Amino acid sequence: VQLQASRGGSVQTGGSLKLSCTASVSVSMFKHSAVRWYRQAPGKEREWVATVFEDGDTDYTDAAKGRFTVSRDDAKKVVHLDMISLKPDDTAVYYCNAWDGVWGQGTQVTVSS
């Protein structure tokens, strides 16, 4: 079981980025799993960012609400994290997570002022 995150990127304040996380599991297994995004900024602990549940419901940390959108495509076994109005505080390595311990490899997002 693996999660493969897409490449992140570098943008200026106010820019946008879209991250994707693709799972190497069956469609049946994927669609019955919640998937979460976390991030870890330099010198800080890893923090939860967003969750998309099996039924498509979503939840966000306060810092992400209104700016980030998490979605899933079960047929393609992929979860997306669309980020707009990015700020320097969003600079971090972003990770996707599912199945209690399976992590993607992490992808760098850098927002410059």
C-alpha positions, 0 to 999 in steps of 0.5 A: 500500500502506497500513497504517491503525492504530486510535486509541489511548487513555489508561488508568490503570496496570493498564488494557488497550487494543487496537490494530488495524492494517488493510492496504489490500492484497489478502488474498493479499498480506496473508496472506503478510506478517509484521506488526510493532508498534513503539513510540516513547516521548518522547525515545527511539528507536523499538523493536520490540514484537511480530511476527506471522508469516505462519503465525500464530507470534508473537514479543515483546520481553521487556517485552511478553511475558505482557502483550501479544498480537499476532494476525491476521485474514487475511480482514479484513487486520487485525492486533491488539495486545491490551495488558493490565496496562499500565504508564506505561513503555508510554506511546508512539506505537505503529506497525505495519509490514510490507513493509520500509518500510510504516508505519502513521500511529502511534497514541498510547497513554498510561498514567498512574500 
